[in-house]
Amino acid sequence: MGSVGAQTRFRTAHASRSVHRSDRVHFNEELGVFLIADALEAPTRGHAKPIAIDAALAAFSDELEASASLDPSSRLVEAIRAADRCLQLHAELYRRRLSIELSDCGDPRVARRRAVHMLATKLGVDVGDDPVTFSASLTALYFATDYLCIAQIGACRAYHVGSSSLARLIVADHTLGTVRPGTPKHHALTPTRALGSGPPASIDLRTESIDFEADYVLCTDGVWTVLSRSRTVLNQSRSGPPEQTAQKLVELAASTEDDATVLVVRPTA
């Protein structure tokens, strides 16, 4: 139930400009699932390394496989909640270890380094001495047999791009403030919802018919903050390969100080 239509194929392309290594792209064309994620950080600390985001995406994939009997919308929501639980679990492990280390050495900076090192070793990642974050934005598309499910939590966005039209698939914003091109997002962007940030947050979800004459573009805030300068590229998307659209959008985002990541999905009947 909820599998990709037998005749549905995808042409997929993604491009990134990585400054802080906070963005992730994940997709499974066989299942028809595509997502983009972006680690968030506290405004007072600036950019932080996403220590557990890869583990969260693995949890997303595992739950998606395990919940095949559910309807597509429920299946997508359950996979996102699994990612959320994974982030919160690792945040709790970090807090517990931090408390132990503080009791042991009494120095907050040393305790933080030790707690981060413990968790990084467990996860097999390297974050150095940078601050870490357990929160992330995520936007996902799930192409079911005869319709499309879209889910969003946080600051990533998804767009439907037709030959002469551009529309956000979910209009609600989970951020406060206006981000100006070139402005570090931790100075101007405050998330109102995110994975891993506390009690399970509400996920915006909608469904619509699949448009086989359109491209679907997922992007992080490092791209959509300059989207006003990208409309020509997007409106010409269908006249060229998805790889070209993804690369041009990332190039247009070069003026920002944030990571910029784009995933372009072109379904074909």
MARMARDREN-457694 format. One record per residue: residue number from 1; residue in one letter; x, y, z of N, C-alpha, C in turn. Coordinates in nm, 2 decimals. Layout:
% MARMARDREN-457694
NUM,a,X,Y,Z,X,Y,Z,X,Y,Z
...
% end
This chain:
% MARMARDREN-457694
1,m,0.08,-0.12,0.00,0.00,0.00,0.00,0.09,0.12,0.00
2,g,0.05,0.22,-0.08,0.13,0.35,-0.08,0.26,0.34,-0.16
3,s,0.27,0.24,-0.24,0.40,0.23,-0.32,0.39,0.33,-0.44
4,v,0.50,0.35,-0.50,0.51,0.44,-0.62,0.43,0.37,-0.74
5,g,0.36,0.45,-0.82,0.29,0.39,-0.93,0.38,0.32,-1.02
6,a,0.33,0.21,-1.08,0.41,0.12,-1.16,0.49,0.19,-1.27
7,q,0.43,0.29,-1.33,0.49,0.36,-1.44,0.56,0.48,-1.40
8,t,0.57,0.52,-1.28,0.63,0.64,-1.23,0.78,0.62,-1.23
9,r,0.85,0.71,-1.29,1.00,0.72,-1.29,1.04,0.86,-1.24
10,f,1.16,0.87,-1.20,1.21,1.00,-1.15,1.34,1.03,-1.21
11,r,1.36,1.16,-1.25,1.49,1.21,-1.28,1.52,1.31,-1.17
12,t,1.63,1.28,-1.09,1.66,1.35,-0.97,1.80,1.41,-0.98
13,a,1.81,1.53,-0.93,1.94,1.60,-0.92,1.95,1.68,-0.80
14,h,2.07,1.69,-0.74,2.09,1.77,-0.62,2.22,1.84,-0.63
15,a,2.23,1.96,-0.57,2.36,2.03,-0.56,2.37,2.10,-0.43
16,s,2.49,2.12,-0.38,2.51,2.18,-0.25,2.63,2.27,-0.25
17,r,2.63,2.37,-0.17,2.75,2.45,-0.14,2.76,2.45,0.01
18,s,2.86,2.37,0.06,2.87,2.34,0.20,2.97,2.44,0.27
19,v,2.92,2.51,0.37,3.01,2.60,0.45,3.02,2.54,0.59
20,h,2.91,2.49,0.64,2.90,2.44,0.78,2.86,2.30,0.79
21,r,2.84,2.23,0.67,2.81,2.09,0.67,2.68,2.06,0.75
22,s,2.58,2.15,0.74,2.46,2.13,0.81,2.35,2.07,0.73
23,d,2.36,2.07,0.60,2.25,2.03,0.52,2.26,1.88,0.48
24,r,2.15,1.81,0.46,2.14,1.68,0.41,2.04,1.66,0.30
25,v,2.07,1.57,0.21,1.97,1.52,0.11,1.96,1.37,0.12
26,h,1.84,1.33,0.11,1.81,1.18,0.13,1.70,1.15,0.03
27,f,1.71,1.04,-0.05,1.60,1.00,-0.13,1.61,0.85,-0.16
28,n,1.49,0.80,-0.19,1.48,0.66,-0.23,1.38,0.66,-0.35
29,e,1.43,0.65,-0.47,1.35,0.66,-0.59,1.26,0.54,-0.60
30,e,1.30,0.42,-0.55,1.21,0.30,-0.56,1.09,0.32,-0.48
31,l,1.10,0.39,-0.36,0.98,0.42,-0.28,0.92,0.55,-0.31
32,g,0.98,0.63,-0.39,0.93,0.76,-0.43,0.93,0.86,-0.31
33,v,1.04,0.85,-0.23,1.05,0.94,-0.12,1.17,1.03,-0.13
34,f,1.16,1.16,-0.11,1.27,1.26,-0.13,1.26,1.36,-0.02
35,l,1.37,1.39,0.05,1.37,1.49,0.15,1.50,1.57,0.16
36,i,1.49,1.68,0.22,1.60,1.77,0.25,1.59,1.81,0.39
37,a,1.71,1.82,0.46,1.71,1.85,0.60,1.82,1.95,0.62
38,d,1.80,2.03,0.73,1.90,2.14,0.76,1.91,2.15,0.91
39,a,2.03,2.13,0.97,2.05,2.15,1.11,2.03,2.29,1.16
40,l,1.96,2.31,1.27,1.94,2.44,1.32,2.03,2.47,1.44
41,e,2.04,2.60,1.47,2.13,2.63,1.59,2.07,2.74,1.67
42,a,2.12,2.75,1.79,2.07,2.85,1.88,2.13,2.99,1.84
43,p,2.04,3.10,1.84,2.09,3.23,1.79,2.22,3.28,1.87
44,t,2.23,3.24,1.99,2.34,3.29,2.07,2.47,3.22,2.04
45,r,2.47,3.11,1.97,2.59,3.03,1.95,2.63,3.03,1.81
46,g,2.55,3.08,1.72,2.58,3.07,1.57,2.58,2.93,1.52
47,h,2.65,2.91,1.42,2.65,2.78,1.35,2.70,2.67,1.44
48,a,2.63,2.55,1.43,2.67,2.43,1.51,2.67,2.31,1.42
49,k,2.74,2.21,1.46,2.75,2.09,1.38,2.64,1.99,1.41
50,p,2.57,1.93,1.31,2.46,1.84,1.33,2.51,1.70,1.37
51,i,2.53,1.68,1.50,2.60,1.56,1.54,2.52,1.43,1.52
52,a,2.38,1.44,1.52,2.30,1.32,1.52,2.21,1.32,1.39
53,i,2.22,1.41,1.30,2.13,1.41,1.19,2.13,1.29,1.10
54,d,2.25,1.24,1.08,2.26,1.12,0.99,2.19,1.00,1.06
55,a,2.21,0.99,1.19,2.14,0.88,1.26,1.99,0.90,1.25
56,a,1.94,1.02,1.26,1.80,1.05,1.24,1.75,1.01,1.11
57,l,1.82,1.04,1.00,1.78,1.00,0.87,1.78,0.85,0.85
58,a,1.87,0.78,0.92,1.87,0.64,0.91,1.74,0.58,0.98
59,a,1.70,0.65,1.09,1.58,0.61,1.16,1.46,0.64,1.08
60,f,1.46,0.75,1.00,1.35,0.78,0.91,1.34,0.67,0.81
61,s,1.45,0.62,0.75,1.44,0.52,0.64,1.39,0.39,0.70
62,d,1.44,0.35,0.82,1.40,0.23,0.88,1.25,0.22,0.91
63,e,1.20,0.34,0.96,1.06,0.34,0.99,0.97,0.34,0.86
64,l,1.02,0.40,0.76,0.95,0.40,0.63,0.94,0.26,0.58
65,e,1.04,0.18,0.59,1.04,0.04,0.55,0.94,-0.04,0.64
66,a,0.95,-0.01,0.77,0.87,-0.09,0.87,0.72,-0.06,0.86
67,s,0.68,0.05,0.81,0.54,0.10,0.82,0.47,0.09,0.68
68,a,0.51,-0.01,0.60,0.46,-0.02,0.47,0.31,-0.05,0.46
69,s,0.25,-0.10,0.57,0.11,-0.13,0.57,0.02,0.00,0.59
70,l,0.08,0.11,0.63,0.01,0.23,0.66,-0.02,0.30,0.53
71,d,-0.12,0.39,0.53,-0.15,0.48,0.42,-0.03,0.58,0.40
72,p,-0.01,0.63,0.28,0.11,0.71,0.25,0.13,0.83,0.35
73,s,0.03,0.90,0.38,0.04,1.02,0.47,0.09,0.97,0.61
74,s,0.02,0.87,0.66,0.06,0.82,0.80,0.20,0.76,0.79
75,r,0.24,0.70,0.69,0.37,0.64,0.67,0.48,0.75,0.68
76,l,0.45,0.86,0.61,0.55,0.96,0.60,0.56,1.03,0.74
77,v,0.45,1.05,0.81,0.45,1.12,0.94,0.52,1.03,1.04
78,e,0.50,0.90,1.04,0.56,0.81,1.13,0.71,0.81,1.11
79,a,0.76,0.81,0.99,0.90,0.82,0.96,0.97,0.94,1.01
80,i,0.90,1.05,1.00,0.95,1.18,1.05,0.95,1.18,1.20
81,r,0.85,1.12,1.26,0.85,1.11,1.41,0.96,1.02,1.46
82,a,1.00,0.92,1.38,1.11,0.83,1.42,1.24,0.91,1.42
83,a,1.26,1.00,1.32,1.37,1.09,1.31,1.38,1.18,1.43
84,d,1.26,1.23,1.47,1.25,1.32,1.58,1.29,1.25,1.71
85,r,1.24,1.13,1.73,1.27,1.05,1.85,1.42,1.02,1.86
86,c,1.48,1.00,1.74,1.63,0.97,1.74,1.71,1.09,1.78
87,l,1.67,1.21,1.73,1.74,1.33,1.77,1.72,1.36,1.92
88,q,1.60,1.34,1.97,1.58,1.37,2.11,1.65,1.27,2.20
89,l,1.66,1.14,2.16,1.73,1.04,2.24,1.87,1.08,2.25
90,h,1.94,1.12,2.14,2.08,1.15,2.15,2.10,1.28,2.22
91,a,2.01,1.37,2.22,2.02,1.50,2.30,2.01,1.46,2.45
92,e,1.93,1.37,2.48,1.92,1.32,2.62,2.05,1.25,2.67
93,l,2.10,1.17,2.58,2.23,1.10,2.61,2.34,1.21,2.64
94,y,2.34,1.31,2.56,2.44,1.42,2.57,2.42,1.49,2.71
95,r,2.29,1.52,2.74,2.27,1.60,2.86,2.31,1.51,2.99
96,r,2.28,1.38,2.98,2.32,1.30,3.09,2.47,1.29,3.11
97,r,2.54,1.28,3.00,2.69,1.27,3.00,2.75,1.40,3.05
98,l,2.69,1.51,3.00,2.73,1.64,3.04,2.72,1.66,3.19
99,s,2.61,1.61,3.25,2.59,1.63,3.39,2.70,1.54,3.47
100,i,2.73,1.42,3.42,2.83,1.34,3.48,2.96,1.41,3.48
101,e,3.00,1.46,3.36,3.13,1.53,3.34,3.14,1.65,3.43
102,l,3.03,1.73,3.44,3.03,1.85,3.52,3.06,1.81,3.67
103,s,3.00,1.71,3.71,3.02,1.66,3.85,3.16,1.62,3.87
104,d,3.22,1.56,3.77,3.36,1.51,3.78,3.46,1.62,3.77
105,c,3.45,1.71,3.68,3.56,1.81,3.66,3.52,1.95,3.70
106,g,3.40,1.99,3.70,3.35,2.12,3.75,3.38,2.23,3.64
107,d,3.44,2.20,3.53,3.47,2.30,3.43,3.37,2.28,3.31
108,p,3.27,2.37,3.29,3.17,2.35,3.18,3.23,2.33,3.04
109,r,3.34,2.40,3.01,3.40,2.38,2.88,3.46,2.24,2.86
110,v,3.53,2.20,2.96,3.59,2.06,2.96,3.48,1.96,2.96
111,a,3.38,1.98,3.04,3.27,1.88,3.05,3.19,1.87,2.91
112,r,3.18,1.99,2.85,3.11,1.98,2.71,3.19,1.91,2.61
113,r,3.32,1.93,2.61,3.41,1.86,2.52,3.41,1.71,2.54
114,r,3.41,1.67,2.66,3.41,1.53,2.69,3.27,1.47,2.65
115,a,3.16,1.54,2.68,3.03,1.48,2.65,3.01,1.47,2.50
116,v,3.06,1.57,2.42,3.05,1.57,2.28,3.14,1.46,2.22
117,h,3.26,1.44,2.28,3.35,1.34,2.23,3.29,1.20,2.25
118,m,3.22,1.18,2.36,3.16,1.05,2.39,3.05,1.02,2.28
119,l,2.97,1.12,2.26,2.86,1.10,2.17,2.91,1.09,2.02
120,a,3.00,1.17,1.99,3.06,1.16,1.85,3.13,1.03,1.83
121,t,3.19,0.97,1.92,3.25,0.84,1.91,3.15,0.73,1.89
122,k,3.04,0.74,1.97,2.93,0.65,1.96,2.87,0.65,1.82
123,l,2.85,0.77,1.76,2.79,0.79,1.64,2.89,0.77,1.52
124,g,3.01,0.77,1.55,3.11,0.76,1.44,3.13,0.89,1.36
125,v,3.11,1.00,1.42,3.12,1.13,1.35,3.23,1.22,1.41
126,d,3.27,1.32,1.34,3.38,1.41,1.38,3.32,1.55,1.38
127,v,3.31,1.61,1.50,3.26,1.75,1.50,3.36,1.84,1.56
128,g,3.48,1.79,1.59,3.59,1.88,1.64,3.54,1.94,1.77
129,d,3.58,2.07,1.79,3.54,2.15,1.91,3.43,2.24,1.89
130,d,3.36,2.23,1.77,3.25,2.32,1.74,3.13,2.29,1.83
131,p,3.04,2.39,1.85,2.91,2.36,1.92,2.83,2.26,1.84
132,v,2.75,2.18,1.91,2.67,2.08,1.84,2.52,2.11,1.85
133,t,2.44,2.06,1.76,2.30,2.08,1.77,2.23,1.95,1.75
134,f,2.11,1.94,1.81,2.03,1.82,1.79,1.89,1.85,1.72
135,s,1.88,1.97,1.67,1.76,2.02,1.61,1.78,2.03,1.46
136,a,1.67,2.00,1.38,1.68,2.01,1.24,1.55,2.04,1.17
137,s,1.55,2.11,1.06,1.43,2.13,0.98,1.43,2.01,0.88
138,l,1.31,1.98,0.83,1.30,1.87,0.73,1.17,1.90,0.65
139,t,1.19,1.88,0.52,1.08,1.88,0.42,1.09,1.76,0.34
140,a,0.98,1.69,0.32,0.98,1.56,0.25,0.86,1.55,0.15
141,l,0.89,1.48,0.04,0.79,1.44,-0.06,0.78,1.29,-0.07
142,y,0.65,1.24,-0.08,0.63,1.10,-0.09,0.53,1.08,-0.21
143,f,0.58,1.03,-0.32,0.50,1.01,-0.44,0.43,0.87,-0.42
144,a,0.30,0.88,-0.39,0.23,0.75,-0.37,0.17,0.71,-0.51
145,t,0.09,0.61,-0.51,0.04,0.55,-0.63,-0.02,0.65,-0.73
146,d,-0.11,0.74,-0.67,-0.18,0.83,-0.76,-0.18,0.97,-0.70
147,y,-0.10,1.00,-0.60,-0.10,1.14,-0.54,0.03,1.16,-0.47
148,l,0.05,1.29,-0.43,0.18,1.33,-0.37,0.15,1.37,-0.23
149,c,0.23,1.33,-0.13,0.22,1.37,0.01,0.34,1.47,0.03
150,i,0.31,1.58,0.10,0.42,1.67,0.13,0.42,1.70,0.28
151,a,0.53,1.69,0.35,0.54,1.71,0.49,0.65,1.81,0.52
152,q,0.63,1.90,0.61,0.73,2.01,0.65,0.73,2.03,0.79
153,i,0.85,2.05,0.85,0.86,2.10,0.98,0.99,2.18,0.99
154,g,0.99,2.31,1.02,1.11,2.39,1.02,1.12,2.48,0.90
155,a,1.25,2.51,0.86,1.27,2.61,0.76,1.30,2.57,0.62
156,c,1.30,2.44,0.59,1.32,2.40,0.45,1.19,2.41,0.38
157,r,1.20,2.42,0.25,1.07,2.44,0.17,1.07,2.35,0.05
158,a,0.95,2.34,-0.01,0.93,2.26,-0.13,0.84,2.35,-0.23
159,y,0.88,2.34,-0.35,0.81,2.42,-0.46,0.76,2.33,-0.57
160,h,0.64,2.36,-0.63,0.60,2.31,-0.75,0.63,2.41,-0.86
161,v,0.71,2.36,-0.96,0.76,2.45,-1.06,0.70,2.40,-1.20
162,g,0.61,2.48,-1.25,0.55,2.45,-1.38,0.62,2.53,-1.49
163,s,0.57,2.53,-1.61,0.64,2.60,-1.72,0.63,2.75,-1.70
164,s,0.53,2.80,-1.64,0.52,2.94,-1.62,0.47,2.98,-1.48
165,s,0.49,2.88,-1.38,0.44,2.91,-1.25,0.53,2.85,-1.14
166,l,0.52,2.91,-1.03,0.60,2.87,-0.91,0.52,2.88,-0.79
167,a,0.50,2.77,-0.71,0.42,2.77,-0.60,0.48,2.69,-0.48
168,r,0.47,2.75,-0.36,0.52,2.67,-0.25,0.41,2.57,-0.22
169,l,0.46,2.45,-0.19,0.37,2.34,-0.16,0.30,2.35,-0.03
170,i,0.38,2.40,0.07,0.32,2.43,0.20,0.35,2.57,0.23
171,v,0.25,2.66,0.25,0.28,2.80,0.26,0.32,2.84,0.41
172,a,0.27,2.76,0.51,0.30,2.80,0.64,0.45,2.81,0.67
173,d,0.50,2.91,0.74,0.64,2.92,0.78,0.66,2.89,0.92
174,h,0.76,2.81,0.95,0.79,2.78,1.09,0.91,2.86,1.14
175,t,0.92,2.98,1.10,1.03,3.07,1.14,0.97,3.21,1.17
176,l,1.05,3.28,1.25,1.02,3.42,1.29,1.13,3.51,1.22
177,g,1.09,3.62,1.18,1.18,3.72,1.12,1.20,3.70,0.97
178,t,1.26,3.81,0.91,1.28,3.81,0.77,1.43,3.79,0.75
179,v,1.47,3.70,0.66,1.61,3.67,0.63,1.65,3.75,0.51
180,r,1.75,3.83,0.52,1.80,3.91,0.41,1.92,3.84,0.34
181,p,1.93,3.85,0.21,2.05,3.78,0.15,2.18,3.83,0.21
182,g,2.27,3.74,0.24,2.39,3.78,0.30,2.40,3.79,0.45
183,t,2.28,3.77,0.51,2.27,3.78,0.66,2.28,3.64,0.72
184,p,2.37,3.62,0.81,2.38,3.49,0.87,2.25,3.45,0.94
185,k,2.20,3.33,0.91,2.06,3.30,0.95,2.05,3.30,1.10
186,h,2.16,3.28,1.18,2.14,3.28,1.33,2.12,3.42,1.38
187,h,2.14,3.52,1.29,2.11,3.66,1.33,1.97,3.70,1.30
188,a,1.90,3.63,1.21,1.78,3.67,1.16,1.67,3.57,1.16
189,l,1.70,3.44,1.19,1.60,3.34,1.17,1.58,3.26,1.30
190,t,1.46,3.26,1.35,1.43,3.19,1.48,1.33,3.08,1.44
191,p,1.36,2.96,1.46,1.27,2.85,1.43,1.16,2.84,1.53
192,t,1.04,2.82,1.49,0.92,2.80,1.58,0.89,2.65,1.59
193,r,0.94,2.57,1.50,0.92,2.43,1.50,1.05,2.36,1.45
194,a,1.08,2.25,1.50,1.20,2.17,1.45,1.20,2.03,1.51
195,l,1.26,1.94,1.44,1.28,1.81,1.49,1.38,1.82,1.60
196,g,1.36,1.74,1.71,1.46,1.72,1.81,1.47,1.84,1.91
197,s,1.37,1.93,1.91,1.38,2.05,1.99,1.29,2.05,2.11
198,g,1.23,1.93,2.14,1.15,1.93,2.26,1.03,1.83,2.24
199,p,0.92,1.86,2.30,0.80,1.77,2.28,0.77,1.76,2.13
200,p,0.72,1.64,2.08,0.69,1.63,1.94,0.62,1.74,1.88
201,a,0.67,1.80,1.78,0.62,1.92,1.72,0.52,1.88,1.61
202,s,0.42,1.97,1.58,0.32,1.95,1.48,0.39,1.95,1.34
203,i,0.35,1.85,1.26,0.41,1.84,1.12,0.30,1.89,1.02
204,d,0.33,1.99,0.94,0.24,2.03,0.84,0.24,1.93,0.73
205,l,0.12,1.89,0.69,0.10,1.78,0.59,-0.01,1.82,0.49
206,r,0.02,1.79,0.36,-0.09,1.81,0.27,-0.07,1.71,0.15
207,t,-0.17,1.68,0.07,-0.17,1.60,-0.04,-0.22,1.67,-0.16
208,e,-0.17,1.63,-0.28,-0.22,1.68,-0.41,-0.19,1.58,-0.52
209,s,-0.25,1.60,-0.63,-0.23,1.52,-0.75,-0.09,1.54,-0.80
210,i,-0.03,1.44,-0.85,0.11,1.45,-0.91,0.10,1.52,-1.04
211,d,0.18,1.62,-1.06,0.19,1.69,-1.19,0.31,1.64,-1.27
212,f,0.29,1.56,-1.37,0.40,1.50,-1.45,0.46,1.60,-1.55
213,e,0.40,1.72,-1.55,0.46,1.83,-1.64,0.54,1.93,-1.56
214,a,0.56,1.90,-1.43,0.63,2.00,-1.34,0.75,1.93,-1.28
215,d,0.84,2.02,-1.23,0.95,1.98,-1.14,0.91,2.01,-1.00
216,y,0.96,1.93,-0.90,0.94,1.96,-0.76,1.08,1.99,-0.70
217,v,1.09,2.11,-0.64,1.22,2.16,-0.59,1.21,2.17,-0.44
218,l,1.30,2.10,-0.37,1.32,2.11,-0.23,1.45,2.19,-0.20
219,c,1.45,2.28,-0.11,1.57,2.36,-0.08,1.57,2.40,0.06
220,t,1.69,2.43,0.11,1.72,2.48,0.24,1.71,2.63,0.24
221,d,1.71,2.69,0.36,1.69,2.84,0.37,1.81,2.91,0.30
222,g,1.92,2.85,0.29,2.03,2.91,0.22,2.00,2.94,0.07
223,v,1.90,2.87,0.02,1.85,2.90,-0.12,1.73,2.98,-0.13
224,w,1.63,2.95,-0.05,1.50,3.02,-0.07,1.51,3.17,-0.02
225,t,1.61,3.20,0.06,1.62,3.34,0.10,1.66,3.43,-0.02
226,v,1.71,3.37,-0.13,1.75,3.45,-0.25,1.66,3.41,-0.36
227,l,1.55,3.35,-0.33,1.46,3.29,-0.44,1.41,3.40,-0.53
228,s,1.40,3.52,-0.48,1.35,3.63,-0.57,1.44,3.65,-0.69
229,r,1.57,3.62,-0.68,1.66,3.63,-0.79,1.67,3.50,-0.87
230,s,1.59,3.40,-0.83,1.60,3.27,-0.89,1.48,3.23,-0.97
231,r,1.38,3.32,-0.98,1.25,3.28,-1.05,1.27,3.25,-1.20
232,t,1.36,3.32,-1.26,1.39,3.29,-1.40,1.44,3.15,-1.42
233,v,1.54,3.11,-1.33,1.59,2.98,-1.34,1.49,2.87,-1.32
234,l,1.40,2.90,-1.22,1.29,2.80,-1.19,1.19,2.79,-1.30
235,n,1.15,2.91,-1.35,1.05,2.90,-1.46,1.11,2.84,-1.59
236,q,1.24,2.83,-1.60,1.30,2.77,-1.72,1.34,2.62,-1.69
237,s,1.30,2.58,-1.57,1.35,2.45,-1.52,1.31,2.33,-1.62
238,r,1.19,2.33,-1.67,1.15,2.22,-1.75,1.22,2.21,-1.89
239,s,1.28,2.33,-1.93,1.34,2.33,-2.06,1.48,2.27,-2.06
240,g,1.53,2.24,-1.94,1.67,2.19,-1.93,1.67,2.07,-1.83
241,p,1.78,2.01,-1.81,1.79,1.90,-1.72,1.79,1.94,-1.58
242,p,1.74,1.86,-1.49,1.73,1.89,-1.34,1.87,1.93,-1.29
243,e,1.97,1.87,-1.34,2.11,1.90,-1.29,2.14,2.05,-1.31
244,q,2.10,2.10,-1.42,2.13,2.24,-1.45,2.05,2.33,-1.35
245,t,1.93,2.30,-1.33,1.85,2.38,-1.23,1.91,2.38,-1.10
246,a,1.94,2.26,-1.05,2.00,2.25,-0.91,2.13,2.33,-0.90
247,q,2.22,2.32,-1.00,2.35,2.39,-0.99,2.33,2.54,-1.00
248,k,2.24,2.59,-1.08,2.22,2.73,-1.10,2.16,2.79,-0.97
249,l,2.07,2.72,-0.91,2.01,2.77,-0.78,2.12,2.79,-0.67
250,v,2.21,2.69,-0.66,2.31,2.69,-0.56,2.41,2.81,-0.59
251,e,2.44,2.83,-0.72,2.53,2.94,-0.76,2.47,3.07,-0.73
252,l,2.34,3.09,-0.74,2.27,3.21,-0.71,2.27,3.24,-0.56
253,a,2.29,3.13,-0.48,2.29,3.15,-0.33,2.43,3.17,-0.28
254,a,2.53,3.20,-0.37,2.67,3.21,-0.33,2.69,3.33,-0.24
255,s,2.59,3.43,-0.24,2.61,3.55,-0.16,2.58,3.53,-0.01
256,t,2.51,3.42,0.02,2.48,3.39,0.16,2.59,3.33,0.23
257,e,2.59,3.34,0.37,2.69,3.28,0.45,2.65,3.14,0.50
258,d,2.54,3.09,0.45,2.48,2.97,0.49,2.51,2.86,0.39
259,d,2.49,2.73,0.44,2.49,2.62,0.34,2.37,2.64,0.25
260,a,2.39,2.59,0.13,2.28,2.60,0.03,2.27,2.47,-0.04
261,t,2.15,2.41,-0.03,2.13,2.28,-0.09,1.99,2.27,-0.16
262,v,1.99,2.21,-0.28,1.87,2.20,-0.36,1.86,2.05,-0.41
263,l,1.74,2.00,-0.41,1.70,1.87,-0.46,1.59,1.89,-0.56
264,v,1.61,1.86,-0.69,1.51,1.87,-0.79,1.46,1.73,-0.83
265,v,1.33,1.72,-0.83,1.27,1.59,-0.86,1.18,1.61,-0.98
266,r,1.20,1.53,-1.08,1.11,1.54,-1.20,1.05,1.40,-1.22
267,p,0.92,1.39,-1.19,0.85,1.26,-1.21,0.80,1.25,-1.36
268,t,0.80,1.13,-1.41,0.76,1.10,-1.54,0.66,0.98,-1.54
269,a,0.55,0.99,-1.61,0.45,0.88,-1.61,0.51,0.76,-1.70
% end
